Each structure stands twice: as C-alpha cells, then as structure tokens.
C-alpha cells in the first residue's frame, strides 16, 4: 500500500500566493478580490457551486486569462510580471483541453517536452515512462483525435507532468473519465504529491476531494469563504455537509414543486 503524502508544513513559504484577484465580464464580477495562500507540498482541492469562479480563477493563476487586478505568485515568481519563470514551474490540465489532435500521443509528448527545452533523449525517456504508467503505451501511436475522453485526460496529464513542475493545476480532471482511468490518474497524482510537489485541482465531487486532499479552499461568488487543512474546514462534519453550510444552502421546505409527481397535469 502506498504511504500517504506527508502533511504540508504550515510555516513553509506558499507554493501559490494570490492577492486581490478580480475579473469582470461586463458588469458581472466573476472573481471578486479573491485571496489564497496554498502551502508547498499540499494536495489542494478547490470546491464551489457552479458559477463560483473556480475555472476563471485557475485560468488567471496559470496565465491563461489576464486579471483586471491582483497578483499571483508561483514560488515567488509573478505570473504576469515574470511569466517565463512562473510558467516554467507549473503544469496545467485545463477543462476542455485542446490539443494537437493530428499528432499521436507519443508525438504530442515529444513535442511538448522539446517546447519546454528538455533534451531530446530525456523527453523520449520520460514520455515512454508516462505512457506506460498511464496505460497508454498500447495507444501511443494512435492520433489524439481518436482518443476517448479518458485517454485525452491521461495524455493531457502526461503532457502537464513531463517537465516535472513544482505545481500542477487541474480543472475537473475526473470529469467524464471512466472508473479505471480515474483510478490510474489518482495513483499518478498521489505519487506526484508524495514527492513534495503541489497539486491544485477543482472538483464538484466532495467525496473525491476528501479522499485526495489535505488542504481545501471553498469559493462562492468569486470569493474564498474558507480555506485551510481539510479537517479544519469540515469541522468534524463531512466536507459535503460543511460545504452546504458554508455557502448557505437551505433544505427544501417541501413546498416548492409540490405539483411534481402528484398526478396533476
């Protein structure tokens, strides 16, 4: 059995520091003054209802979307003032990842590795190891265009890990993934986090966050309403129960939709 990842040191410098992050779309503030301090070596879960601003936040943190205001530091490197240094330290698996679909899985990894400036022989070695571990070796020469959803997630994860980043950002990495592929991805992420790197991923599945994460941030309406170690945030309850209480969801009083299923037409 694989040993659990060590708990992050709360006194260690932040792997990711976000201060005063804002993003407007028209008059709507998708992210409103958001601040986060994520410790190095943590397995971080970002949770929140639909429209809470999780994807927008991750897009700004990883340099894919320019914020209206605020700063983002990755191990001290400013994502927007020093993007080359910051992006060299991160790997990204965004939701709805678009890839070069006319390349094979192996070619995609080789291309990504060389773009990162890794020596060709090292790229090839790492690519073959990742293909094997992620159960893609038998599909390495198939075009990415012909990959299933689960295979796309796995080859996208392989591309994000190829340069051994300090921080890995994943937006809904298990969305649409079959149980076998999901288990494979979990195993790789646990191994990566156990080596002292930082994983930051968003998910709607509270049970999954509880299984994988030691640090949680709850986002609602573009703001962080709770962040900290998993046990602190859930406060003796399940994360699902704590989440509903934090975002202020009330139980159905039994009056709404009283006509539904009652035989009235």
Phi, psi and omega in degrees: 000136182287134179293144179293153178296141178295147180292141180293148177281115183295343180269353181288154176301151181291139171287322180229124178237120182239127182229126171057045185276128180231144171209124177251143168240101190068232179267357183270126176271103179286325175228128192233085176071034186289139176225136180215144171232107185253121185288149177295143179081009181266156170252102192258132173250127173259119181235152180175161179292168175303136180081010182285339180109013183295309182295319178298319178298311180297324179295322179286321181296326183264005175084013180272342182217127183282128178286157173287329185198154175113169180233149176227123179244132174249106185049043176089348180269128182283122184300327185258333177274331181222066189296327181295313180294319182292315185288339176292341185258002183236155169238147186227134168234086183285161174291141181066037182305131175255129183235172176282094192285346179269008170261153171283168178302316179296316180296323179298316179293319178298318180295313181297318180297319179290326174298327179283354178086014178283147176300144185304316182296322179291321176301312182298319180295313181295320181300315181295322179294316180295318178300320180290312183296324182270013176059041179244002185301323180286351181241012188298331182260007176274145178296141178301330178302334182262006180282148172285173179301314180297320179293323177297319178298318182290320179289328175294320177295318178301316179296324180288331183268346192305321182268011177055064184289161176284327182228132179246124180252127182229126179254109182050059186291343183254005180295123177073015182260135180290161185302324181293312178296321180298319179295320177298314180297318178302315181299318179294318181294320178296320178296317180297314181291324180296337179278001176101002177276171184249132176246130176234116180221147178260148180199151172266351187266102184296323181298321179295317178299317179297323180290322190259327196262148170249356181219137185225142171235130179256124182245135177215133179053039175078010180231153174275122180255349174196142174205148180150186177304147184308311184295328179290316183292319182277344170053045177086357177253177169288157179298325178300313180295316180296321180299312181298322179291320182294322182270359173077035177280128178262152178288150177298128181279003177087353182269323183294141178057035179297341180280344188286123178079006183269359179095345177285141181236000000 
